[in-house]
Amino acid sequence: MTTADRLDGAGPLRPVQPHPEIIVHGTARTHNRITRGRIAIVAALLVAGFLLIGARLVQLGQERVDDAIEGVTRDVIQASRPPIVDRNGIAIAIDIRVPSLYAEPRRIVDVANTVAQLRTVLPDLDESWLRARLSGDKGFVWLKRELTPAIENAVMALGLPGIDFIEESKRFYPAGSELAHVIGSVNIDNQGIAGTELAIDRDDLAVLQDVGLARGAELKPRMLSIDSRVQYVMRSELLAALARFRAIAAAGAILDIRTGEVISMVSLPDFDPNEPATALRPDRFNRITNGTFELGSTFKTITIAAALDSGAVAIDDMIDAREGVRFGRFLLDHGRHEIMSVSDVFRYSDNIGTIRIMERMGKDRLRAFLGTAGFDQRSAIELPERAAPRVPESFSDVGAATASYGYGFAATPMHMLTAVAALMNKGRLVPPTLFRRSEVEAEQLARPIVSEKTSEEMRYLFRMNALLGSGRNMDAEAIGYRTGGKTGTAEKTIDGRYSKTKNVTVFTSAFPMEDPRYAMLVMLDEAQAENARSTREAGWNVAVVSGRIIQRIAPMLGILPSTAAGIDGPLMRIGAPTAPAPAL
């Protein structure tokens, strides 16, 4: 404003100078507004940045969820399995790394071209199927699993967007079919589906795989109790027996009596775990643990052991077996029809004598002893394939009579083998296992089922039967290794009736009898007479096979042959039988 601007005409105006404090305060307010604006902008930028980061994390999280092929996460696909070795450290199951082809359909630019290009390398892929797989917006889909490095290189050379490989584990079994029913198998995702492979998954491996700790990891080997050398002998002898006796199936197993370790387990027909589909045929089941059978006269071992241990009979008691046993209109009449000792009832496998021994003990005691010996429940072995025994809750008079010599109820061969091992092991039952176990560990698990005296008497009966009874053909094959055992021949049930032409033959044995270390069971299904001089009975087939197996495996197990003959040593305390040898 100038002096001319004054309206009242009162003279010239003097310029008004602002107060110094007013200038300072005004400038400060201006700066504060600018600073607050800048802070607001920075804060907004920070918030926007955090929002972007959060959004990206969410996106990455969603991609992690999508990081699965056909619903299986990469941690599982690329997970390792522990090597499995036998008791001597020989590898029987290992992982190998193989490339598998997958696609990301939402990244594929030209489906038709991709299909055409892929089929130049993989012509076996169906064109329509492949086109359908590559169409759509899925994250990952399998195209072909477990390929060779050469095919991987050829596909990668095509340079196709959305086509890639992932390296996954493939299980390999160097021994092929030799340990099929022991080892089991895995599926295409390397997850156990049978045998010890499934048992290991159920134990702890599945947890490691789920949390990703098994991805590419070197896992500690799992050591089985199986001896691959013994397993080879068992399988080769059973294969020979199938041909020699024209049987439809065979099975065998060996237990370490003191530890319960399974040294060998074979069931034929078997399958190739490298090709799991070969296990799907109905006759490929494990007859040792997953098949139930009426085991015939081998069960007389259990009946007589129970009667001896109960005090109902003594080993030199005389049994009146001259007349058949009648139940109403039924007559059980198979036997020698004479008075004989308990040891001769065992030696001649006399049905009438066995029934009379059971009657002295009582049917309720027999039924109770079945539970004591483990016939009431599934075997304790680790395999998932374990059949439940079929044993009635109580026995009728007829049921107890037939059960005493092995008919009218069914159990797995592993049940019988475990019980026989206990009778040879000072009467102490040790649960069977497919994994290594020390004698100290076994002792903590053992439980008595009969007294040591009864165990010694059963060892005597086994040895006597090998020398003078139906086990003579076994002892003739296993010269020098002091074997003992019991035969069993059971007619098969066909359409609800017992067949006179089809049977199951079983032989349970132990060796060396002066200090038993191993128990064995061998079984043939529908074995035929080898020649005109033989029969279909167990003494002519499974007893022979058992002897051949023992002759071959005893040196592997560190058992030395003995030149001693007869029933001597600790077994002499009971006394030797004097009756003539029975027919086989």
DOMAR-535986 format. One line per 8 residues: number of its first residue (from 1); their letters; for each residue x, y, z negated of C-alpha. Coordinates in steps of 0.001 Angstrom, whole numbers, always signed. Example, Ala and Ser with C-alpha at 12.3 -4.5 7.8 and 13.67 -1.06 7.14 Angstrom:
<rs>
1> AS> +12300,-4500,-7800 | +13670,-1060,-7140;
</rs>
This chain:
<rs>
1> MTTADRLD> +0,+0,+0 | +1360,+3501,+930 | +638,+6903,-590 | -1822,+7543,+2271 | -3765,+4558,+1194 | -4782,+6135,-2026 | -8499,+6867,-2073 | -8772,+9351,-4897;
9> GAGPLRPV> -6231,+11792,-3372 | -4509,+12191,-6679 | -1039,+12337,-5271 | +1465,+9864,-4054 | +1511,+6277,-5284 | +4584,+4676,-6739 | +5341,+1053,-5731 | +4317,-1366,-8408;
17> QPHPEIIV> +7080,-3765,-9357 | +5963,-7202,-10604 | +7054,-8264,-14055 | +10093,-10593,-13983 | +8314,-13327,-16042 | +5429,-13361,-13588 | +7821,-14047,-10692 | +9512,-16919,-12511;
25> HGTARTHN> +6289,-18591,-13618 | +4721,-18387,-10188 | +7696,-19997,-8527 | +7673,-22849,-11131 | +4025,-23560,-10501 | +4697,-23800,-6786 | +7580,-26205,-7338 | +5486,-28360,-9702;
33> RITRGRIA> +2764,-28705,-7102 | +5317,-29788,-4508 | +6924,-32291,-6905 | +3587,-33816,-7877 | +2722,-34189,-4225 | +5964,-35918,-3494 | +5516,-38294,-6467 | +2038,-39112,-5291;
41> IVAALLVA> +3349,-39907,-1823 | +6131,-42098,-3225 | +3693,-43882,-5518 | +1342,-44476,-2632 | +4182,-45854,-568 | +5241,-48124,-3432 | +1693,-49385,-3898 | +1410,-49995,-171;
49> GFLLIGAR> +4736,-51837,-234 | +3659,-54051,-3107 | +385,-54748,-1343 | +2255,-55761,+1785 | +4603,-57984,-219 | +1649,-59547,-2030 | -142,-60149,+1238 | +2976,-61794,+2659;
57> LVQLGQER> +3320,-63995,-408 | -284,-65073,-14 | +390,-65778,+3648 | +3496,-67778,+2771 | +1529,-69660,+156 | -1074,-70539,+2731 | +1628,-71655,+5127 | +3045,-73855,+2352;
65> VDDAIEGV> -366,-75462,+1967 | -433,-75947,+5737 | +3080,-77415,+5596 | +1599,-80887,+5845 | +1278,-83221,+8754 | -1994,-85109,+8872 | -2517,-84281,+5184 | +887,-85519,+4024;
73> TRDVIQAS> +3338,-82938,+2690 | +6878,-82751,+3948 | +8195,-83565,+489 | +6494,-86935,+723 | +7337,-87470,+4404 | +11011,-86823,+3776 | +11124,-88525,+392 | +13727,-91174,-297;
81> RPPIVDRN> +13085,-94571,-1839 | +15640,-96210,-4098 | +17678,-99000,-2556 | +16657,-102437,-3818 | +19414,-104974,-4441 | +19477,-108568,-5642 | +21116,-109675,-8895 | +24499,-109775,-7142;
89> GIAIAIDI> +24218,-106273,-5663 | +23328,-107394,-2140 | +21064,-104824,-438 | +17614,-106181,+398 | +15785,-102880,+1053 | +17343,-99606,+2196 | +16310,-96253,+3694 | +17367,-95138,+7139;
97> RVPSLYAE> +16645,-91656,+8543 | +14649,-91497,+11774 | +13171,-88608,+13843 | +9393,-88341,+14227 | +7611,-86129,+16752 | +4923,-83656,+15754 | +3190,-80631,+17306 | +1827,-77275,+16153;
105> PRRIVDVA> -1178,-76854,+18484 | -1733,-73170,+17667 | +1756,-72375,+19009 | +1375,-74263,+22285 | +1129,-71918,+25274 | +208,-74315,+28085 | -1432,-77570,+26967 | -1517,-79136,+30441;
113> NTVAQLRT> +2156,-78454,+31096 | +3152,-79674,+27631 | +1237,-82927,+28170 | +2863,-83483,+31545 | +6350,-82743,+30256 | +6036,-84969,+27165 | +4825,-87913,+29229 | +8006,-87772,+31324;
121> VLPDLDES> +9870,-88889,+28185 | +7075,-90802,+26420 | +4937,-92305,+29206 | +3159,-94642,+26752 | +1306,-91660,+25212 | -2250,-91620,+26559 | -2874,-88424,+28527 | -6412,-87805,+27242;
129> WLRARLSG> -5438,-88528,+23653 | -2396,-86278,+23901 | -4410,-83419,+25427 | -6927,-83651,+22576 | -4141,-83676,+19982 | -2481,-80576,+21422 | -5690,-78541,+21737 | -7097,-76413,+18933;
137> DKGFVWLK> -5546,-74363,+16158 | -4287,-77011,+13752 | -1004,-76380,+12011 | +636,-79793,+12407 | -325,-83100,+14050 | +1672,-86279,+14544 | +2435,-87344,+18108 | +4699,-90346,+17527;
145> RELTPAIE> +6535,-91651,+14468 | +9929,-93252,+14016 | +11664,-92608,+17340 | +15284,-92980,+18394 | +17834,-90119,+18479 | +18012,-90528,+22268 | +14299,-89805,+22649 | +14614,-86891,+20245;
153> NAVMALGL> +17348,-85356,+22419 | +15324,-85876,+25600 | +12223,-84186,+24156 | +14183,-81289,+22688 | +15815,-80725,+26094 | +12354,-79945,+27496 | +12241,-76769,+25374 | +8486,-76958,+24727;
161> PGIDFIEE> +7022,-74377,+22306 | +5115,-75934,+19399 | +6831,-79326,+19773 | +9359,-80366,+17146 | +10791,-83243,+15122 | +10995,-83955,+11426 | +13464,-86407,+9952 | +11751,-88933,+7720;
169> SKRFYPAG> +12725,-92070,+5843 | +12077,-95506,+7293 | +12394,-98599,+5154 | +14597,-101376,+6493 | +14823,-104931,+5176 | +18089,-106590,+6254 | +16925,-110106,+5301 | +13722,-109890,+7348;
177> SELAHVIG> +11133,-112462,+6236 | +13376,-114154,+3688 | +12118,-112110,+719 | +8760,-111081,+2162 | +6484,-111914,-766 | +8981,-110628,-3321 | +9792,-107298,-1712 | +6401,-106551,-101;
185> SVNIDNQG> +6390,-103617,+2324 | +5716,-99896,+2804 | +3356,-97997,+5093 | +4242,-95551,+7854 | +4634,-92803,+5225 | +7239,-94915,+3370 | +4926,-95533,+431 | +4790,-98971,-1182;
193> IAGTELAI> +1744,-101050,-276 | +2688,-104527,-1558 | +5191,-106494,-3611 | +7933,-104870,-5653 | +7812,-101860,-3317 | +4338,-101063,-4656 | +5372,-101965,-8215 | +8220,-99432,-8032;
201> DRDDLAVL> +5829,-96740,-6784 | +3408,-97418,-9610 | +6260,-97267,-12092 | +7824,-93862,-11473 | +8718,-93237,-7834 | +5351,-91750,-6840 | +5804,-88982,-9422 | +9227,-88066,-8028;
209> QDVGLARG> +7825,-87988,-4509 | +4859,-85793,-5460 | +7061,-83116,-7028 | +9600,-83242,-4218 | +12479,-84608,-6289 | +12807,-87650,-4023 | +13259,-85538,-872 | +16605,-86512,+592;
217> AELKPRML> +17805,-87606,-2838 | +20180,-90455,-3602 | +18085,-92493,-6023 | +19507,-95101,-8367 | +19261,-98640,-6910 | +16715,-101001,-8434 | +18188,-104412,-9186 | +15971,-107477,-8901;
225> SIDSRVQY> +16458,-110812,-10628 | +16396,-112616,-7270 | +19534,-114399,-6096 | +19600,-114050,-2298 | +21718,-117187,-1926 | +19231,-119312,-3844 | +16360,-117645,-2013 | +17877,-118636,+1321;
233> VMRSELLA> +18194,-122272,+228 | +14649,-122410,-1143 | +13155,-120969,+2032 | +15193,-123121,+4390 | +14268,-126310,+2516 | +10584,-125369,+2448 | +10642,-124612,+6176 | +12191,-128037,+6749;
241> ALARFRAI> +9539,-129620,+4518 | +6730,-127991,+6518 | +8013,-129717,+9616 | +9010,-132989,+7951 | +5688,-133545,+6180 | +3492,-131652,+8665 | +2041,-129450,+5900 | +79,-126245,+6520;
249> AAAGAILD> +1777,-124249,+3750 | +4536,-124437,+1168 | +5692,-122491,-1863 | +8404,-122605,-4480 | +9846,-120597,-7355 | +12680,-120848,-9868 | +12778,-119264,-13335 | +15675,-118689,-15680;
257> IRTGEVIS> +14247,-120425,-18749 | +16019,-118180,-21253 | +15328,-114774,-19720 | +12182,-115309,-17650 | +13967,-113922,-14583 | +12650,-115130,-11235 | +15700,-116401,-9352 | +13753,-117332,-6228;
265> MVSLPDFD> +10188,-117067,-4953 | +9042,-118239,-1528 | +5589,-118666,-19 | +5105,-119942,+3534 | +3781,-118828,+5945 | +5390,-115479,+5265 | +5744,-112232,+7242 | +8329,-109686,+8315;
273> PNEPATAL> +8257,-106618,+6018 | +9865,-104634,+8838 | +6553,-105175,+10661 | +3918,-104799,+7894 | +1059,-105684,+10251 | +2330,-109279,+10272 | +1179,-109593,+6641 | -2492,-109098,+7525;
281> RPDRFNRI> -3246,-112671,+8536 | -5297,-114508,+5866 | -2754,-117308,+5359 | +90,-114871,+4559 | -783,-114460,+855 | +1647,-115228,-1957 | +687,-118691,-3168 | +2929,-118527,-6222;
289> TNGTFELG> +1230,-115553,-7906 | -1891,-114841,-5877 | -3239,-118301,-5141 | -5174,-120415,-7644 | -5135,-124208,-7394 | -6177,-127273,-9302 | -2674,-128434,-10102 | -3419,-132095,-10719;
297> STFKTITI> -1216,-134275,-12867 | +1399,-131594,-13496 | -1110,-130354,-16076 | -676,-133582,-18054 | +2544,-131935,-19238 | +433,-129265,-20943 | -2132,-131699,-22382 | +487,-134009,-23884;
305> AAALDSGA> +2566,-131110,-25233 | -518,-129678,-26937 | -1408,-133058,-28456 | +2132,-133705,-29689 | +2404,-130241,-31209 | -983,-130515,-32931 | +65,-133768,-34604 | -2846,-135632,-33022;
313> VAIDDMID> -401,-138123,-31488 | +3272,-139035,-31749 | +5405,-139843,-28757 | +5545,-143573,-29599 | +1844,-143928,-30500 | +4,-146602,-28556 | -2974,-145490,-26467 | -5773,-147875,-25511;
321> AREGVRFG> -6406,-147179,-21840 | -7879,-150572,-20893 | -11362,-149277,-20155 | -12530,-146359,-18077 | -14093,-143335,-19758 | -17863,-143051,-19282 | -19933,-139852,-19545 | -23581,-140720,-18934;
329> RFLLDHGR> -23735,-142173,-15438 | -20227,-140965,-14590 | -17200,-143228,-15016 | -13661,-141873,-14973 | -11749,-144994,-14102 | -8362,-144136,-12558 | -5539,-145720,-14536 | -3496,-148838,-15280;
337> HEIMSVSD> -6082,-150299,-17700 | -3654,-151337,-20436 | -2424,-150307,-23850 | +595,-148060,-23495 | +2689,-145543,-25416 | +2263,-141804,-25058 | +5559,-141677,-23155 | +4314,-144336,-20742;
345> VFRYSDNI> +1057,-142405,-20214 | +3247,-139531,-19044 | +5546,-141745,-17021 | +2747,-143567,-15224 | +646,-140373,-15029 | -2294,-142378,-16336 | -5609,-140485,-16254 | -7425,-142697,-18736;
353> GTIRIMER> -4535,-142548,-21190 | -4382,-138761,-20862 | -8108,-138452,-21605 | -7707,-140647,-24711 | -4835,-138436,-25904 | -6993,-135335,-25357 | -9856,-136948,-27297 | -7591,-137520,-30291;
361> MGKDRLRA> -6674,-133830,-30212 | -10165,-132508,-29446 | -11437,-130458,-26537 | -11464,-127214,-28542 | -7767,-127552,-29347 | -7021,-128156,-25678 | -8973,-125045,-24697 | -7220,-122981,-27377;
369> FLGTAGFD> -3814,-124155,-26197 | -4613,-122973,-22669 | -4903,-119474,-24104 | -1714,-119873,-26132 | +195,-120931,-23018 | -1037,-117921,-21035 | -3658,-119582,-18807 | -6328,-117126,-19971;
377> QRSAIELP> -4957,-114038,-18219 | -3085,-112891,-15147 | +630,-113564,-15054 | +2792,-110851,-16608 | +5009,-110660,-13521 | +5321,-107177,-11983 | +3830,-108010,-8590 | +484,-106337,-7819;
385> ERAAPRVP> -614,-109561,-6094 | -1655,-111608,-9152 | -4745,-113781,-9180 | -6715,-114391,-12359 | -6930,-118026,-13499 | -10348,-119668,-13316 | -10720,-121299,-16713 | -14097,-121842,-18441;
393> ESFSDVGA> -14660,-120190,-21808 | -15275,-123603,-23344 | -15093,-127211,-22209 | -17896,-129708,-22069 | -16943,-133315,-22790 | -16648,-134063,-19081 | -14920,-130750,-18390 | -12298,-131395,-21069;
401> ATASYGYG> -11708,-134917,-19755 | -11073,-133790,-16175 | -9141,-130716,-17304 | -6748,-132922,-19275 | -5373,-134285,-16001 | -5609,-131077,-13984 | -9096,-130827,-12463 | -12069,-128562,-13091;
409> FAATPMHM> -10116,-125319,-13525 | -7572,-123425,-11427 | -4443,-121395,-12145 | -1575,-119954,-10171 | +1675,-121909,-9792 | +3372,-119078,-11725 | +1186,-119865,-14750 | +2269,-123495,-14657;
417> LTAVAALM> +5933,-122662,-14085 | +5987,-120163,-16967 | +4423,-122711,-19342 | +6829,-125479,-18284 | +9780,-123114,-18769 | +8545,-122445,-22312 | +8308,-126168,-23070 | +11934,-126544,-21962;
425> NKGRLVPP> +13031,-123407,-23881 | +12667,-124677,-27456 | +8961,-123934,-27171 | +9380,-120176,-26623 | +7477,-118514,-23779 | +9234,-115609,-22068 | +7132,-113483,-19666 | +8373,-113826,-16069;
433> TLFRRSEV> +10005,-110842,-14397 | +11375,-109880,-10985 | +13847,-107396,-12488 | +17112,-108050,-14330 | +16693,-108850,-18012 | +19276,-109826,-20624 | +18844,-112684,-23089 | +18688,-110126,-25911;
441> EAEQLARP> +15809,-108325,-24185 | +14110,-111655,-23482 | +14360,-112698,-27107 | +12390,-109619,-28131 | +9595,-110613,-25734 | +9561,-114349,-26443 | +6792,-116008,-28432 | +6538,-119634,-29595;
449> IVSEKTSE> +3834,-121843,-28096 | +5110,-125192,-29450 | +7713,-126250,-31981 | +11335,-127050,-31126 | +10605,-130711,-31884 | +7793,-130768,-29315 | +10059,-129020,-26825 | +12722,-131696,-27316;
457> EMRYLFRM> +10120,-134435,-26817 | +8930,-132836,-23574 | +12513,-132620,-22341 | +12840,-136323,-23022 | +9647,-137080,-21083 | +10826,-134980,-18132 | +14197,-136726,-17981 | +12660,-140170,-18403;
465> NALLGSGR> +10235,-139497,-15558 | +13091,-138479,-13262 | +14959,-141704,-14021 | +12148,-144219,-14226 | +8932,-142565,-13103 | +7427,-140609,-10229 | +10367,-138184,-10175 | +12909,-140816,-9124;
473> NMDAEAIG> +13160,-139490,-5578 | +14102,-136062,-6932 | +16876,-137435,-9103 | +18143,-139518,-6194 | +18561,-136346,-4122 | +20125,-134263,-6930 | +22781,-136790,-7910 | +24830,-135638,-10898;
481> YRTGGKTG> +22705,-132673,-11951 | +20545,-134420,-14600 | +17108,-133318,-13580 | +13680,-133889,-15079 | +10157,-133253,-13890 | +6515,-134158,-13371 | +4547,-134815,-10186 | +1007,-133715,-9428;
489> TAEKTIDG> -1292,-134631,-6546 | -4655,-132855,-6454 | -7430,-133464,-3950 | -8581,-130258,-2255 | -12156,-129056,-2475 | -13729,-128892,+990 | -17331,-127581,+1224 | -17859,-128247,-2474;
497> RYSKTKNV> -16588,-131852,-2399 | -13190,-133359,-3132 | -11467,-134489,+56 | -9905,-137942,+289 | -7620,-136878,+3138 | -6399,-133417,+2123 | -4472,-132618,-1028 | -2018,-130275,-2685;
505> TVFTSAFP> +1168,-131820,-4031 | +3150,-130130,-6801 | +6373,-130921,-8627 | +7543,-129074,-11741 | +11127,-129681,-12822 | +13976,-128440,-14988 | +17771,-128783,-14940 | +20263,-129585,-16381;
513> MEDPRYAM> +18245,-131577,-18915 | +20925,-131753,-21646 | +20556,-127972,-21993 | +17833,-126749,-19588 | +18554,-123409,-17954 | +16252,-123355,-14920 | +12676,-124444,-14279 | +11333,-124927,-10764;
521> LVMLDEAQ> +7998,-125523,-9071 | +7591,-126721,-5474 | +4237,-127113,-3732 | +3053,-128402,-345 | -449,-127929,+1046 | -1862,-130867,+3040 | +1409,-132746,+3364 | +1208,-135925,+5445;
529> AENARSTR> +2930,-139258,+4898 | +6375,-139161,+6468 | +6288,-142787,+7631 | +4548,-146108,+7086 | +6486,-146769,+3875 | +5511,-143488,+2196 | +2271,-141833,+1098 | +872,-138321,+767;
537> EAGWNVAV> +1599,-138382,-2978 | +3889,-135820,-4645 | +6619,-138365,-5430 | +7195,-138850,-1727 | +7405,-135229,-650 | +7744,-132360,-3167 | +9907,-134488,-5484 | +12288,-135116,-2589;
545> VSGRIIQR> +12313,-131421,-1612 | +13002,-130403,-5225 | +15999,-132713,-5415 | +17455,-131329,-2192 | +17072,-127763,-3444 | +18760,-128520,-6776 | +21634,-130309,-5049 | +22360,-127170,-3007;
553> IAPMLGIL> +21765,-124398,-5551 | +23275,-125881,-8727 | +26864,-125028,-7709 | +25750,-121462,-6857 | +24309,-121128,-10361 | +27481,-122369,-12029 | +26095,-125784,-13038 | +28648,-128571,-12896;
561> PSTAAGID> +27650,-132135,-12022 | +27878,-134788,-14710 | +28980,-138389,-14342 | +26860,-139428,-17330 | +23767,-141473,-16585 | +20658,-142359,-18514 | +18853,-140544,-21296 | +21708,-139720,-23643;
569> GPLMRIGA> +22916,-136788,-25702 | +20191,-134934,-27645 | +17481,-136910,-25855 | +18595,-140258,-27373 | +17114,-139241,-30725 | +13670,-140056,-29380 | +14511,-143403,-27820 | +14251,-144681,-24261;
577> PTAPAPAL> +11261,-146480,-22782 | +11483,-150151,-21880 | +8538,-150627,-19495 | +9251,-151324,-15797 | +9341,-148492,-13285 | +5999,-147470,-11756 | +5191,-147163,-8087 | +5614,-143673,-6706;
</rs>
